[in-house]
Amino acid sequence: MLLHILFIQTFFSYSFCCIAPVLAARVLGKVELTLGQDKDDGTGKWPYFGATEAVKSWGSVHHNKNVDEVVVDKRNLIVTTPAFMYDTPLFHQIYDGIGEMIKSLLGLIGKK
């Protein structure tokens, strides 16, 4: 409950990557976020797709995104990206997604 109050009343912007968006979903309930893909596309590159069911069960909205994409929840001031939820040896793909997350966070707080 205290964490929920801190999230709502401080008016800070937050960014979460990898599995961390589940924290926002669990604390706030109705947030828009991404953990990547919500189903296996047959490549085995999204081994943690099942985590999306948990965030949906808490009332959050999951958006399917690629590793280099983000979701910006303007209502809750939250930016998320899948990062290491995607299984790839190409580290630059994860780096690109985290870079987009930071750019979006700066845009959300008014610094470009």
C-alpha positions in Angstrom: 0.0 0.0 0.0 2.8 2.4 0.9 4.5 1.8 -2.5 1.2 2.5 -4.2 0.9 5.8 -2.4 4.4 6.7 -3.4 3.8 5.9 -7.1 0.5 7.9 -7.2 1.3 10.9 -5.1 4.9 11.7 -6.0 4.2 12.4 -9.7 7.6 11.0 -10.7 8.1 9.3 -14.0 9.4 5.7 -13.9 10.9 3.3 -16.4 11.0 -0.4 -16.2 12.7 -3.0 -18.4 12.9 -6.8 -18.5 10.6 -8.4 -15.9 10.5 -5.2 -13.7 7.2 -3.9 -15.3 5.4 -6.6 -13.2 6.2 -4.5 -10.2 4.3 -1.5 -11.6 1.4 -3.9 -12.6 1.3 -5.5 -9.2 1.4 -2.2 -7.3 -0.8 0.0 -9.5 -3.0 -2.6 -11.2 -4.2 -0.6 -14.2 -1.0 0.3 -16.1 -0.1 0.0 -19.8 3.1 -1.9 -20.3 5.1 -4.4 -22.3 7.0 -7.5 -21.5 7.5 -8.3 -25.1 5.2 -10.8 -26.8 2.3 -12.6 -25.1 2.7 -15.8 -27.1 5.5 -18.0 -28.5 6.0 -17.1 -32.1 7.6 -20.4 -32.8 11.2 -19.1 -32.7 11.7 -19.6 -28.9 13.0 -16.0 -28.7 10.3 -15.0 -26.1 10.7 -17.7 -23.4 8.9 -15.6 -20.7 5.8 -14.8 -22.6 3.7 -16.5 -19.8 4.4 -13.5 -17.5 2.0 -11.4 -19.5 -0.9 -13.4 -18.1 0.0 -12.3 -14.6 0.0 -8.6 -15.4 -3.3 -9.0 -17.3 -4.8 -10.7 -14.3 -3.9 -7.7 -12.1 -5.8 -5.4 -14.5 -2.9 -4.1 -16.6 -2.9 -3.8 -20.3 -0.1 -5.6 -22.1 1.0 -4.4 -25.5 3.0 -6.7 -27.7 6.3 -5.0 -28.6 9.6 -6.1 -30.1 12.8 -5.9 -28.1 13.7 -2.4 -29.5 10.2 -0.8 -28.8 8.6 0.8 -25.8 5.2 1.5 -24.3 4.6 4.9 -22.8 1.7 5.0 -20.2 1.1 8.8 -20.0 -1.6 8.4 -17.4 0.7 6.7 -14.9 4.0 8.2 -16.2 5.6 4.9 -16.9 7.8 3.7 -19.8 8.5 0.0 -20.4 10.6 -2.1 -22.8 11.1 -5.9 -23.0 15.0 -5.9 -22.9 16.2 -9.3 -21.6 12.7 -10.9 -21.9 13.9 -11.5 -25.5 16.4 -14.2 -26.0 19.1 -12.9 -28.3 22.9 -13.1 -28.6 22.7 -9.7 -30.4 23.1 -7.4 -27.4 22.7 -4.3 -29.5 19.0 -5.1 -29.8 18.5 -4.9 -26.1 20.6 -1.8 -25.9 18.5 -0.1 -28.6 15.3 -0.8 -26.7 16.7 0.5 -23.4 17.9 3.6 -25.3 14.4 4.2 -26.6 13.1 3.7 -23.1 15.4 6.4 -21.8 14.6 8.8 -24.6 10.9 8.3 -24.0 11.3 8.8 -20.3 13.2 12.1 -20.9 10.4 13.1 -23.3 7.8 12.3 -20.6 9.5 14.5 -18.0 10.0 17.3 -20.5 13.7 17.0 -21.2 14.7 16.2 -24.8 
